[in-house]
Amino acid sequence: MASPPLPNGRHLAFPFRISSDGRSAAPKSDADQVRDELLQLLLTAPGERLFLPQFGGGVRRLVFEPASDVLRGVVKARITNALSRWLATRLTVELIDVTFDDPGSRLEVMVKYRPAGSPDSRVVKFQRSGG
């Protein structure tokens, strides 16, 4: 069964890579494209893009933050705001969960979402282990 065509023309895969035919790789489906967009948004730090400084979820910065209840709330708010601003028409957020074992230990961020027009939920997880 062929993958459904991606809307608005050809998209580039994230992370950018070259396919076996020597051209830039494209996502296999719209759901894969939405996942790529979600990863790109969450892993980009606000201010990192010169011409779009508000873009980003800043999840990579968590490595420098001590695990706490305050961090849990800040991370949820940051991710919720980024997703609603940049990807509201591309996906529906079902759950954002931030958990940690002990302060300075393992921190996990889980985003459960549904690509627009899809009945299936998907999950993306980010983990940081302290030491």
Secondary structure, DSSP 8 states (H G I E B T S, - for coil): ------TTS----SS--B-TTSSB---SSHHHHHHHHHHHHHHS-TT-STT-TT----GGGGGGS---HHHHHHHHHHHHHHHHHHSTTTEEEEEEEEEESSTTS-EEEEEEEEETT-S--EEEEEEE---
